[in-house]
């Protein structure tokens, strides 16, 4: 109560008179907790804060004071929360205000951008219309120009002048050929030194062999025989072994023509590994059910359509039934040749980016039907090479194409499903194969033509050849559909028939002609290993490479290896001379690379005349004059000295004529910087792949030397080793064998053969020697450039003992990467030391591998070639002036 009232009542006097005694009243039975609080408990009285303040502070009640403190804490916490909410609301309000302002600005900007986009779209529409009008105008001008050209070419003056034009062109070619011949003749004094060296060390027979090999190509081209076709007249029993897990499903759509289908199946049976394939025949509701007509054929799956679906529908259904990783669509009017399927699959294995691969199609009489297809701006298509000789070089290299005909097509089943199969928009048939190829490219994959997969196609047996009737009429109808669908892509193509030789390789960013002395033989010499790697890197950088040997030879299997790398290989009789080639195709090339000085001196002037826009590159391989000068110092021959002087003048002159010169080491680059400071010189060294490690140290035995003996320094090295070093080796390492590996071994080297000096000659597989021998020896006494034999050994982790000339320009550190000795006894001691010291052996093996990765890997070469390609951005003259 109020304290004043309480005080008044408390102090008031008691009433007078007696007071009655209290009456005993029975108290109710109450529990203990109704009398006393539990231990530690505080009585809480629900009072407002002012009353709690009076009771607790002014009156001193403990319970009220405790409750007052509790409520003050609670109120304080609530107040803090309210303040936090207030601050947050303030921040949110400010943030919201900023967002509103930003949104207003963005909306305003968007309005401006929309207006600009609409204006730009209008501008682009106008430009597109103008471009379309310009293209139409150009097409019209092209037609007019063609008509004018035709008129001129059929005119009497032009025809009368034809002999004169021919004479002028042939005169230029003959002049170039005569220049090449004279250049070769002028080299005879230089060759005399080499001839004397061969005669002295190897004898007259070896010299005669070398001369014969230089004059006559090692292997002449042999035309392919007509396709061996045996067409059966009746259907006989034919059993296919069923594949447990087929890699390929061959889908053959069929409408009637049971005997034709049987002959196709018979060729597949004969030329295909059965464990690879399953065969699905889709009977497109033939009048006579195919299962009945081919009742004697087993091991194939025959599925009959309930109704006729056409070619596209039948192919799509066959793909849906496929179990293989790849699907091959094969027409039933085909005969496959040996190796047809393996060749298709090799493309997928070698090129992960491959999406679609087609075969070379030939007519039954042996003429070419198609080597891939070209699609023109209007959507029309060419079968490239139709009716021509199928052996011509331009039809026999693996290459990307616009499309391949559906008579034989291979594609991964997953990709075919992802693309939705053949587009039924083209039903019943025609242009579905072209459309599929374009869809494959749009999906980021590539379309390849594989010339090693040969298929005979009886064209027109299923759909006829007349485009005005039957299924064939859809060819013209579907061309229009296709042209509309892919109009933006086709806009980048040329008009029909214009520059077909360029359109066939439209993917190429640069076109490179490589002229070498002879066919590359990477299993026989280091120079060929380097050139093969250069070609592979050029193709990987999207360059179309054309290769020709100066002797125009056609040597297998090397021609086929290059062709499968995507290289067009030219040879006799399809090319009569380098001069003739340059006169006809010179303007086509962006880069002309001529290897070796004795080849470049014959053709560099013709390259300038017939290919004035090309970047002329002189690939020295190594500086021949430097090698010959060192040979002259070694043998003291005046003849060799004269040859060295002539070579120096010749090579330095070629370097001045060329736009770019390639050398294989920084040593040679620095030398040329002093001798020809105005020249642009790039280092493009030998290129070596790392090889797997071989046997451990304790299981290895023997020494190995490798080198082709058409190279005189190798012959000199082996003769010096056998006469000067080997006796010391026999003393230090009795019974240890030295293996001499290499092609074209001369008689005087073979005569040295003994139990511990094994002359193997050429071996197809060198791996056992480099994984089983304990070390490699390189006893060269003279030479130039980078020694491929050293890099080869180090790529296997095989340590090397070499002479000082052998390691020049190779960035090798003696005793860390290689052991070096020049004295016969010191060389033998180094061999013996390394042969017994496993720790040293391991250190050198690791150092050699590291040196290859740092200086001779593909990544290093790729950077150099990329820089070389970049030089073609300007003209050859500009390149020379900025060098």
C-alpha positions in Angstrom: 0.0 0.0 0.0 0.9 3.6 0.0 3.6 4.2 2.7 1.8 7.2 4.2 -1.5 5.3 4.6 0.4 2.4 6.0 2.1 4.7 8.5 -1.2 6.3 9.5 -2.9 3.0 10.1 0.0 1.6 12.0 0.4 4.5 14.4 -3.4 5.0 15.0 -4.6 4.4 18.6 -6.3 1.1 19.5 -10.0 1.4 20.5 -10.7 1.6 24.3 -12.4 -1.2 26.2 -11.8 -4.9 26.6 -11.0 -7.0 23.7 -12.5 -10.4 23.0 -10.2 -13.4 23.2 -9.3 -15.0 19.9 -11.3 -18.1 18.9 -9.4 -21.2 18.0 -10.0 -21.8 14.3 -8.9 -25.0 12.6 -6.4 -24.1 9.9 -6.6 -25.9 6.5 -4.0 -28.5 5.8 -1.5 -26.9 3.5 1.5 -28.4 1.9 5.0 -27.3 3.0 5.6 -25.3 -0.1 2.6 -23.1 0.7 4.4 -21.9 3.8 8.1 -21.7 2.6 9.8 -21.1 -0.7 12.1 -23.8 -2.0 15.7 -23.4 -1.1 17.3 -20.8 -3.3 14.0 -19.7 -4.8 12.9 -16.1 -4.9 9.3 -15.0 -4.7 8.3 -13.0 -7.8 5.5 -10.5 -7.5 4.1 -9.3 -10.8 4.3 -5.5 -10.2 4.9 -2.6 -12.6 8.3 -1.0 -12.5 7.3 2.0 -10.4 5.9 -0.2 -7.6 8.9 -2.5 -7.8 11.1 0.6 -7.4 9.2 1.7 -4.3 9.1 -1.8 -2.7 12.6 -2.7 -3.5 14.5 0.6 -3.2 12.4 2.8 -0.9 11.0 0.0 1.3 13.9 -2.4 1.1 12.1 -5.5 0.1 14.7 -8.0 -1.2 12.3 -9.9 -3.5 11.1 -6.6 -5.1 14.7 -5.5 -5.6 15.7 -8.7 -7.3 12.7 -8.6 -9.6 13.4 -5.0 -10.3 17.0 -5.8 -11.4 15.8 -8.7 -13.5 13.2 -6.6 -15.3 15.7 -3.8 -15.8 18.1 -6.3 -17.5 15.3 -7.6 -19.7 14.2 -4.1 -20.7 17.8 -3.2 -21.4 18.2 -6.2 -23.7 14.9 -5.4 -25.5 16.0 -1.8 -25.8 19.3 -2.9 -27.5 17.3 -5.1 -29.9 15.1 -2.2 -30.7 18.1 0.0 -31.4 19.6 -2.7 -33.6 16.4 -3.0 -35.5 16.3 0.8 -35.8 19.8 0.9 -37.2 19.1 -2.0 -39.5 16.0 -0.3 -40.8 18.0 2.9 -41.4 20.6 1.0 -43.3 18.0 -0.9 -45.3 16.2 2.3 -46.1 19.5 3.8 -47.4 20.4 0.6 -49.3 16.9 0.5 -50.8 17.3 4.1 -51.8 20.6 3.4 -53.5 19.1 0.4 -55.3 16.2 2.4 -56.4 18.6 5.0 -57.9 20.8 2.3 -59.5 17.7 0.6 -60.9 16.5 3.9 -62.3 19.9 4.4 -63.9 20.1 0.8 -65.2 16.6 1.2 -66.7 17.6 4.4 -68.3 20.8 2.8 -69.7 18.8 -0.2 -70.9 16.4 2.1 -72.7 19.4 3.8 -74.4 21.0 0.4 -75.2 17.7 -0.9 -76.6 17.5 2.2 -78.7 21.1 1.7 -79.9 20.5 -2.0 -80.5 17.5 -1.3 -82.5 19.4 1.2 -84.5 22.3 -1.2 -84.9 20.0 -4.0 -85.9 18.5 -1.7 -88.4 22.0 -0.8 -89.6 23.0 -4.5 -89.7 19.9 -5.4 -91.6 20.7 -2.6 -94.1 24.3 -3.9 -94.3 23.2 -7.5 -94.7 20.8 -6.4 -97.4 23.6 -4.5 -99.1 26.0 -7.4 -98.6 23.4 -9.7 -100.1 23.1 -7.3 -103.0 26.9 -7.1 -103.3 27.2 -10.9 -103.3 24.5 -11.1 -105.9 26.3 -8.5 -107.9 29.6 -10.3 -107.5 27.9 -13.6 -108.6 26.5 -11.8 -111.6 29.9 -10.3 -112.3 31.4 -13.8 -111.9 28.9 -15.2 -114.4 29.7 -12.3 -116.7 33.4 -12.8 -116.3 33.0 -16.5 -116.9 31.1 -15.8 -120.1 33.7 -13.3 -121.1 36.5 -15.8 -120.4 34.6 -18.4 -122.3 34.1 -16.0 -125.2 37.8 -15.0 -125.1 38.9 -18.7 -124.9 36.7 -19.7 -127.8 37.7 -16.7 -129.9 40.0 -17.2 -132.9 42.8 -14.9 -131.7 43.0 -16.7 -128.3 43.0 -20.1 -130.0 45.7 -18.9 -132.4 47.8 -17.6 -129.5 47.5 -20.9 -127.6 50.7 -22.3 -128.9 52.5 -19.0 -128.0 51.1 -19.1 -124.5 52.2 -22.7 -124.1 55.7 -21.9 -125.4 56.0 -18.9 -123.0 55.0 -21.0 -120.0 57.1 -24.0 -121.0 60.0 -21.7 -121.6 59.8 -20.4 -118.0 59.5 -24.0 -116.8 62.4 -25.2 -118.9 64.5 -22.2 -117.8 63.8 -23.1 -114.2 64.7 -26.8 -114.8 67.9 -25.8 -116.6 68.8 -23.6 -113.7 68.2 -26.5 -111.3 70.3 -28.8 -113.5 73.2 -26.2 -113.8 73.1 -25.7 -110.0 73.5 -29.4 -109.6 76.4 -29.4 -112.1 78.1 -26.6 -110.3 78.1 -28.7 -107.1 80.3 -31.4 -108.7 83.5 -29.9 -107.3 81.9 -30.0 -103.8 80.7 -33.5 -104.4 84.1 -34.6 -105.4 85.3 -34.3 -101.8 82.5 -36.5 -100.6 83.1 -38.9 -103.4 86.9 -39.1 -102.5 86.0 -39.7 -98.8 83.6 -42.5 -99.8 86.1 -44.0 -102.2 88.9 -43.9 -99.7 86.9 -45.4 -96.8 84.3 -47.6 -98.5 85.6 -48.5 -101.9 84.4 -48.0 -105.5 81.4 -50.3 -105.1 79.9 -48.1 -102.3 80.6 -45.0 -104.4 78.8 -46.5 -107.4 75.8 -47.4 -105.2 75.6 -43.9 -103.9 75.7 -42.3 -107.3 73.0 -44.7 -108.6 70.8 -43.9 -105.6 71.2 -40.2 -106.2 70.3 -40.4 -109.9 67.5 -43.0 -109.6 64.7 -42.8 -107.1 64.8 -45.7 -104.7 61.3 -46.8 -105.4 59.1 -45.9 -108.4 55.3 -45.5 -108.2 53.3 -48.5 -109.2 49.6 -47.8 -110.2 47.0 -49.7 -108.2 45.3 -52.6 -109.9 41.6 -52.4 -110.7 39.4 -53.5 -107.7 39.1 -57.3 -107.6 35.3 -57.6 -107.7 33.7 -61.0 -107.8 29.9 -60.6 -108.2 27.9 -63.7 -107.2 24.9 -64.6 -109.3 23.2 -66.7 -106.7 22.8 -66.5 -102.9 24.8 -69.2 -101.1 25.3 -70.0 -97.4 27.2 -67.3 -95.6 27.8 -67.4 -91.8 29.0 -64.5 -89.7 30.5 -65.2 -86.2 28.5 -63.1 -83.7 30.6 -60.6 -81.8 30.1 -60.8 -78.0 30.8 -57.1 -77.5 30.8 -55.4 -81.0 32.9 -52.3 -81.4 31.0 -51.4 -84.6 27.5 -51.8 -85.8 27.2 -51.9 -89.6 23.8 -50.6 -90.6 22.6 -51.6 -94.1 19.3 -50.2 -95.2 17.6 -52.4 -97.8 14.6 -52.2 -100.1 14.5 -55.3 -102.3 17.7 -56.1 -104.2 18.5 -59.2 -102.2 21.3 -60.4 -104.5 22.9 -57.0 -104.4 22.8 -57.0 -100.6 24.2 -60.5 -100.5 27.3 -59.4 -102.5 27.8 -56.5 -100.1 27.6 -58.9 -97.2 30.0 -61.3 -98.8 32.6 -58.6 -99.2 32.1 -57.5 -95.5 32.5 -61.2 -94.5 35.7 -61.5 -96.4 37.4 -58.2 -95.5 36.3 -57.6 -91.9 37.2 -59.1 -88.5 33.9 -60.6 -87.3 34.7 -60.1 -83.6 34.6 -56.3 -84.2 31.2 -56.0 -85.8 27.5 -56.7 -85.6 25.5 -56.3 -88.8 22.0 -54.9 -88.8 20.0 -55.2 -92.0 16.9 -52.9 -92.0 14.3 -54.2 -94.4 12.3 -51.2 -95.5 9.1 -53.2 -96.1 10.5 -54.9 -99.3 8.0 -56.7 -101.4 9.8 -59.9 -100.7 10.8 -60.0 -97.0 14.5 -59.9 -96.7 14.7 -62.6 -94.0 13.2 -65.0 -96.5 15.4 -63.9 -99.4 18.6 -64.1 -97.3 17.6 -67.2 -95.4 21.0 -68.8 -96.1 22.8 -65.9 -94.4 23.3 -66.3 -90.6 24.9 -64.3 -87.9 23.3 -61.0 -89.0 20.3 -59.2 -87.5 17.4 -58.5 -89.9 14.8 -56.0 -88.8 11.7 -55.3 -91.0 9.9 -52.0 -91.0 6.1 -52.2 -90.6 5.9 -49.6 -93.4 8.3 -48.0 -95.8 10.4 -45.4 -93.9 12.8 -44.5 -96.7 16.6 -44.4 -96.5 16.7 -41.8 -93.6 14.1 -43.6 -91.5 15.7 -47.0 -92.0 19.2 -45.7 -91.1 17.8 -44.0 -88.0 16.0 -47.2 -86.9 19.2 -49.2 -87.5 21.2 -46.8 -85.3 18.6 -47.2 -82.5 19.1 -51.0 -82.6 22.9 -50.7 -82.6 25.1 -52.0 -79.7 28.5 -50.9 -81.0 30.5 -47.9 -80.0 30.5 -46.8 -83.6 27.9 -47.0 -86.3 28.8 -47.5 -89.9 26.1 -46.7 -92.5 26.8 -48.8 -95.6 24.8 -48.9 -98.8 23.8 -52.3 -100.0 25.1 -51.5 -103.5 28.7 -51.5 -102.3 31.6 -53.9 -102.2 34.2 -53.1 -99.4 37.9 -53.7 -100.0 40.5 -55.1 -97.7 41.2 -53.0 -94.6 38.2 -50.7 -95.1 36.9 -50.7 -91.5 40.3 -50.7 -89.8 41.2 -47.6 -91.7 38.0 -45.8 -90.6 38.6 -46.7 -87.0 42.2 -45.6 -87.1 41.0 -42.0 -87.7 38.9 -42.1 -84.5 41.8 -43.6 -82.6 44.3 -41.0 -83.9 42.1 -38.0 -83.9 39.8 -37.6 -80.8 38.2 -34.6 -82.4 36.9 -36.8 -85.3 33.1 -36.9 -85.5 32.4 -38.4 -88.9 34.6 -40.4 -91.3 33.9 -41.4 -94.9 35.6 -43.8 -97.3 37.1 -43.4 -100.8 34.4 -44.4 -103.3 35.4 -45.9 -106.6 33.4 -47.2 -109.6 33.5 -50.9 -110.5 35.8 -50.0 -113.5 38.4 -48.5 -111.1 37.6 -44.8 -111.8 37.3 -42.5 -108.8 33.7 -41.7 -107.7 34.4 -39.5 -104.7 37.3 -38.4 -102.5 35.2 -36.4 -100.1 32.8 -33.7 -101.1 32.9 -29.9 -101.6 29.8 -27.8 -100.8 29.4 -24.5 -102.6 27.7 -21.3 -101.5 24.4 -22.2 -103.1 24.3 -25.5 -101.3 25.2 -27.5 -104.4 27.8 -30.2 -103.9 30.6 -31.8 -105.8 32.0 -35.3 -105.5 35.7 -34.3 -105.5 37.7 -36.2 -108.1 34.7 -37.8 -109.8 35.8 -39.8 -112.8 39.5 -39.2 -112.2 42.5 -41.5 -111.5 42.1 -42.6 -107.9 45.9 -42.9 -107.4 46.5 -39.1 -107.9 48.2 -37.6 -104.9 45.4 -35.1 -104.3 42.9 -37.9 -103.5 45.1 -39.9 -101.2 45.8 -38.0 -98.0 43.7 -38.0 -94.8 41.9 -34.6 -94.8 39.0 -32.7 -93.4 36.2 -32.3 -95.9 32.8 -30.6 -96.1 31.1 -34.0 -96.2 31.4 -37.6 -97.3 28.7 -39.5 -99.2 26.4 -41.7 -97.1 27.3 -44.8 -99.1 29.9 -45.5 -96.3 29.9 -43.3 -93.2 31.3 -44.0 -89.7 30.2 -42.0 -86.6 30.1 -42.7 -82.9 26.8 -43.9 -81.8 26.7 -41.4 -78.9 27.3 -38.5 -81.2 24.7 -39.7 -83.7 22.1 -39.9 -80.9 23.1 -36.5 -79.5 22.5 -34.9 -83.0 19.2 -36.6 -83.3 20.2 -38.9 -86.2 19.7 -38.1 -89.8 17.3 -35.1 -90.1 13.9 -36.4 -91.3 13.4 -33.0 -92.8 15.2 -34.5 -95.8 13.0 -37.6 -96.1 13.0 -39.9 -97.9 16.7 -39.3 -98.9 19.4 -37.0 -100.2 21.4 -34.3 -98.5 20.9 -36.1 -95.1 24.6 -37.0 -95.2 25.7 -33.4 -96.1 23.4 -32.1 -93.3 24.9 -34.6 -90.8 28.4 -33.5 -91.7 27.5 -29.8 -91.1 25.8 -30.7 -87.8 28.9 -32.6 -86.7 31.0 -29.5 -87.3 28.5 -27.3 -85.5 28.9 -29.6 -82.5 32.6 -28.9 -82.4 33.8 -32.1 -84.1 35.5 -32.7 -87.5 34.6 -34.5 -90.7 37.4 -36.6 -92.3 37.9 -38.4 -95.6 40.0 -41.6 -95.2 41.5 -42.7 -98.5 42.8 -45.9 -97.1 39.2 -47.1 -96.7 38.2 -48.1 -100.2 34.7 -49.0 -101.2 33.3 -49.9 -104.6 30.0 -48.2 -105.1 27.5 -49.3 -107.9 26.1 -45.8 -108.1 22.4 -45.6 -108.9 21.5 -49.3 -108.2 19.1 -48.3 -105.4 17.8 -44.9 -106.3 18.7 -44.4 -109.9 20.6 -41.5 -111.5 17.9 -39.4 -113.0 17.1 -36.3 -110.9 13.7 -35.7 -112.5 12.0 -38.8 -111.2 11.9 -41.3 -108.4 13.7 -40.9 -105.1 16.6 -39.1 -107.0 14.3 -36.1 -107.6 14.6 -35.2 -103.9 18.3 -34.3 -104.5 17.3 -31.0 -106.0 14.4 -30.4 -103.6 16.6 -31.1 -100.5 19.4 -28.9 -101.8 17.1 -25.9 -101.3 16.1 -27.0 -97.8 19.8 -27.5 -97.0 20.8 -24.1 -98.3 18.2 -22.4 -96.2 19.1 -24.2 -93.0 22.9 -23.6 -93.3 22.8 -20.2 -95.1 25.1 -18.4 -92.6 27.7 -21.2 -92.9 27.5 -21.4 -96.6 28.0 -17.6 -96.9 31.7 -18.2 -96.2 32.1 -20.7 -99.1 33.0 -19.8 -102.7 30.6 -19.8 -105.6 30.1 -23.0 -107.5 33.3 -24.2 -109.2 35.6 -21.3 -108.0 39.0 -22.4 -106.8 38.0 -26.0 -106.1 41.7 -26.9 -105.3 41.5 -24.4 -102.4 37.9 -25.3 -101.3 38.8 -28.9 -100.9 41.0 -27.9 -98.0 39.0 -24.8 -96.8 40.0 -25.5 -93.2 43.7 -24.6 -93.9 44.9 -21.5 -92.2 48.2 -21.6 -94.2 49.4 -23.7 -97.1 53.0 -25.0 -96.9 55.1 -26.7 -99.6 58.0 -28.7 -98.3 60.8 -29.7 -100.7 63.2 -32.3 -99.4 66.1 -34.2 -101.0 64.3 -37.5 -100.8 61.4 -39.2 -99.1 61.6 -38.9 -95.3 62.6 -42.2 -93.6 62.2 -41.6 -89.9 63.3 -45.1 -89.0 66.6 -44.6 -90.7 68.0 -41.1 -90.0 67.6 -38.3 -87.5 67.0 -35.7 -90.2 63.9 -37.5 -91.3 62.7 -37.8 -87.7 63.0 -34.0 -87.4 61.2 -33.3 -90.7 58.4 -35.8 -89.8 57.9 -34.0 -86.5 57.9 -30.6 -88.3 55.2 -31.8 -90.7 53.1 -33.2 -87.8 53.3 -29.9 -85.9 52.4 -27.9 -89.0 49.3 -30.0 -89.6 48.4 -29.7 -85.9 48.6 -25.9 -86.3 46.0 -26.1 -89.1 48.4 -25.8 -92.0 47.8 -27.8 -95.2 51.2 -29.4 -96.0 52.2 -30.5 -99.5 55.5 -32.6 -99.6 57.6 -33.4 -102.6 61.0 -35.1 -102.8 63.5 -33.5 -105.2 63.9 -37.0 -106.8 60.1 -37.3 -107.0 60.3 -40.8 -105.5 57.3 -42.8 -104.1 58.8 -44.9 -101.4 56.5 -46.9 -99.2 55.6 -47.2 -96.3 56.8 -43.7 -95.9 54.4 -42.1 -98.4 51.5 -43.7 -96.7 52.7 -42.5 -93.3 52.8 -38.9 -94.4 49.5 -39.2 -96.1 47.9 -40.5 -92.9 49.3 -37.4 -91.1 47.2 -35.3 -93.5 50.1 -34.5 -95.9 49.6 -34.3 -99.7 52.6 -36.2 -101.1 53.5 -35.5 -104.7 55.6 -37.8 -106.8 56.4 -38.9 -110.4 54.6 -39.4 -112.8 52.0 -37.0 -111.5 54.7 -34.3 -111.1 57.3 -34.1 -113.8 59.6 -31.7 -112.1 59.8 -29.2 -109.2 59.8 -26.4 -111.6 56.7 -27.7 -113.3 55.0 -28.0 -109.9 55.9 -24.4 -108.9 54.7 -23.1 -112.3 51.3 -24.7 -111.8 50.7 -24.3 -108.1 53.2 -21.7 -106.8 50.5 -19.0 -106.1 48.7 -21.4 -103.9 51.4 -21.6 -101.1 52.0 -19.2 -98.2 55.2 -20.9 -97.2 57.8 -22.8 -99.3 60.3 -24.6 -97.1 63.3 -26.0 -99.0 65.5 -28.4 -96.9 69.3 -28.7 -97.4 71.5 -26.3 -99.3 72.1 -28.6 -102.3 68.3 -28.7 -102.9 67.6 -25.1 -102.1 70.2 -23.9 -104.6 68.3 -25.7 -107.4 64.8 -24.3 -106.6 65.0 -21.0 -104.6 64.9 -18.9 -107.7 62.0 -20.7 -109.2 60.1 -20.3 -106.0 60.7 -16.6 -106.2 59.5 -16.5 -109.8 56.4 -18.7 -109.6 55.4 -18.0 -105.9 56.2 -14.3 -105.4 53.9 -14.0 -102.4 55.2 -17.0 -100.5 57.6 -16.9 -97.6 60.7 -18.7 -98.7 62.3 -20.7 -95.9 65.7 -22.3 -96.2 66.0 -25.2 -93.7 69.8 -25.9 -93.4 69.3 -29.1 -91.4 72.8 -28.4 -90.4 75.4 -26.0 -91.8 77.1 -28.2 -94.4 80.0 -25.8 -94.9 80.8 -26.0 -91.2 80.9 -29.8 -91.3 83.1 -29.8 -94.4 85.5 -27.3 -93.0 86.0 -29.5 -90.0 86.5 -32.5 -92.2 89.1 -30.6 -94.1 90.9 -29.8 -90.8 90.8 -33.5 -89.9 92.1 -35.0 -93.2 94.1 -32.1 -94.5 92.8 -32.5 -98.0 93.0 -29.5 -100.4 90.1 -31.0 -102.3 88.0 -31.0 -99.1 89.1 -27.4 -98.2 88.0 -26.2 -101.7 84.6 -28.0 -101.3 84.2 -26.3 -97.9 84.9 -22.9 -99.3 82.4 -23.4 -102.2 79.8 -24.7 -99.8 80.3 -21.6 -97.5 79.7 -19.2 -100.4 76.7 -21.2 -101.6 75.0 -21.5 -98.2 75.5 -17.9 -97.2 74.2 -16.8 -100.6 71.0 -19.0 -100.1 70.6 -17.5 -96.6 70.6 -14.0 -98.1 68.1 -15.0 -100.8 65.7 -16.5 -98.3 63.1 -14.8 -96.1 63.8 -17.1 -93.1 66.7 -19.5 -92.4 66.3 -22.4 -90.0 69.2 -23.9 -88.1 69.2 -26.6 -85.4 71.3 -25.0 -82.7 72.0 -21.6 -81.0 75.7 -22.1 -81.9 74.8 -22.0 -85.6 72.4 -19.1 -85.1 75.2 -17.1 -83.4 77.6 -18.0 -86.1 75.2 -16.7 -88.8 74.5 -13.6 -86.9 78.2 -12.7 -87.3 78.5 -13.9 -91.0 75.1 -12.7 -92.3 73.8 -10.1 -89.8 70.9 -9.0 -92.0 69.4 -12.5 -92.2 66.5 -13.7 -90.1 67.5 -17.0 -88.5 65.3 -19.2 -86.3 66.4 -22.2 -84.3 64.3 -25.3 -85.0 66.2 -28.1 -83.4 65.7 -31.8 -83.7 62.5 -33.0 -82.0 62.6 -35.9 -79.7 59.8 -37.7 -77.8 60.5 -39.1 -74.4 60.5 -42.9 -74.5 59.7 -45.4 -71.7 62.5 -46.6 -69.4 64.1 -49.9 -70.2 65.8 -52.5 -68.0 67.5 -51.6 -64.7 71.2 -50.9 -64.7 72.2 -54.4 -63.4 70.3 -56.2 -66.2 71.8 -54.2 -69.1 74.9 -55.1 -71.1 76.7 -53.9 -74.2 77.3 -50.6 -76.0 75.4 -49.3 -78.9 76.1 -46.9 -81.8 73.4 -45.9 -84.2 73.6 -43.9 -87.5 72.9 -44.1 -91.2 76.0 -44.8 -93.2 75.0 -42.6 -96.1 76.3 -39.9 -93.8 80.1 -39.9 -94.1 80.8 -38.7 -90.5 79.2 -41.9 -89.2 81.4 -44.1 -91.3 84.5 -42.2 -90.1 83.3 -42.4 -86.5 82.9 -46.2 -86.6 86.2 -46.8 -88.3 88.0 -44.6 -85.8 86.3 -46.3 -82.9 87.1 -49.8 -84.2 90.7 -49.1 -84.9 91.6 -46.7 -82.0 89.1 -47.1 -79.2 87.9 -50.7 -79.3 91.3 -52.2 -78.3 91.3 -50.3 -75.1 87.6 -51.2 -74.5 88.4 -54.9 -75.0 91.1 -54.6 -72.3 89.0 -52.7 -69.8 85.7 -54.6 -70.5 86.5 -58.0 -71.9 83.6 -59.7 -73.5 81.4 -56.6 -73.6 79.8 -56.3 -77.1 79.5 -53.2 -79.2 76.5 -53.1 -81.5 76.6 -51.0 -84.7 73.1 -50.2 -85.9 72.2 -48.3 -89.0 71.2 -48.5 -92.7 73.4 -48.8 -95.7 76.5 -50.2 -93.9 79.6 -50.1 -96.2 81.7 -53.2 -96.8 84.7 -51.9 -94.9 82.6 -51.6 -91.7 80.9 -55.0 -92.2 84.4 -56.5 -92.5 85.2 -55.4 -88.9 82.4 -57.7 -87.5 83.5 -59.9 -84.6 82.0 -61.6 -81.6 82.2 -58.4 -79.5 81.7 -56.0 -82.5 78.3 -56.8 -83.9 77.3 -55.0 -87.1 73.5 -55.4 -87.3 72.8 -53.0 -90.2 69.3 -51.6 -90.4 66.8 -53.0 -87.8 63.1 -52.3 -87.9 62.8 -51.9 -84.2 65.7 -50.2 -82.3 63.9 -50.3 -78.9 65.6 -53.6 -77.7 69.0 -52.0 -78.1 68.2 -48.8 -76.3 66.3 -50.5 -73.5 68.8 -53.3 -73.1 72.3 -51.9 -73.7 74.1 -50.2 -70.8 75.3 -47.1 -72.7 75.4 -45.4 -76.1 78.6 -44.3 -77.8 79.0 -41.3 -80.2 82.6 -41.1 -81.4 82.1 -38.5 -84.2 85.3 -36.7 -85.1 83.6 -34.0 -87.2 80.1 -32.7 -88.1 77.7 -29.9 -87.5 74.3 -29.3 -86.2 72.6 -31.3 -83.4 73.2 -35.0 -83.2 69.9 -37.0 -83.3 71.6 -40.1 -82.1 72.5 -38.5 -78.8 68.9 -37.2 -78.3 67.6 -40.6 -79.3 69.6 -42.4 -76.6 68.8 -39.8 -74.0 65.1 -40.1 -74.7 65.3 -43.7 -73.6 67.2 -42.7 -70.5 70.4 -44.3 -71.9 73.6 -42.4 -70.9 76.0 -41.4 -73.6 79.8 -41.2 -74.0 80.6 -38.7 -76.8 83.3 -36.6 -78.4 83.4 -32.8 -78.2 82.2 -32.3 -81.8 79.2 -34.6 -81.1 77.7 -32.4 -78.4 78.2 -29.0 -80.0 75.2 -26.8 -79.7 73.2 -29.3 -77.6 73.3 -27.5 -74.2 74.8 -30.5 -72.5 77.0 -30.3 -69.4 79.9 -32.8 -69.2 79.7 -35.2 -66.2 76.1 -34.0 -65.5 74.4 -34.9 -68.7 77.1 -36.8 -70.7 80.7 -38.0 -70.5 83.0 -36.4 -73.1 86.4 -37.5 -74.3 88.3 -37.0 -77.6 91.5 -39.1 -77.0 91.0 -42.9 -77.8 92.3 -44.0 -74.4 90.2 -41.3 -72.6 87.2 -42.3 -74.6 87.6 -46.0 -73.6 88.2 -45.0 -70.0 85.0 -43.0 -69.9 83.1 -46.0 -71.3 84.6 -48.3 -68.6 83.9 -45.8 -65.8 80.3 -45.3 -66.8 79.8 -49.1 -67.4 80.6 -49.8 -63.7 79.3 -46.7 -61.9 75.6 -47.1 -61.3 75.3 -43.8 -59.4 76.9 -41.9 -62.3 74.8 -43.8 -64.8 71.6 -42.7 -63.1 72.7 -39.1 -62.9 73.5 -39.0 -66.6 70.3 -40.7 -67.5 68.2 -38.1 -65.5 70.3 -35.2 -66.9 69.8 -36.4 -70.5 66.1 -36.7 -70.2 65.9 -33.2 -68.6 68.0 -31.7 -71.4 65.6 -33.1 -74.0 62.6 -31.7 -72.3 64.2 -28.3 -72.0 65.6 -27.9 -75.5 64.3 -30.6 -77.9 60.7 -31.3 -77.0 57.7 -30.8 -79.2 56.6 -27.8 -77.1 59.9 -26.0 -77.9 59.5 -26.8 -81.6 55.9 -25.8 -81.6 56.8 -22.3 -80.4 59.4 -21.9 -83.2 57.0 -23.1 -85.9 54.2 -20.8 -84.6 56.6 -17.9 -84.9 57.5 -19.0 -88.4 53.9 -19.1 -89.4 53.4 -15.6 -87.9 55.9 -14.3 -90.5 53.4 -15.0 -93.3 51.2 -12.1 -92.0 53.1 -9.8 -94.3 54.5 -10.2 -97.7 57.8 -11.9 -98.4 59.4 -8.6 -99.3 58.2 -7.0 -96.0 59.6 -10.0 -94.1 63.0 -9.5 -95.7 63.0 -5.8 -95.1 62.2 -6.2 -91.4 64.7 -9.0 -90.9 
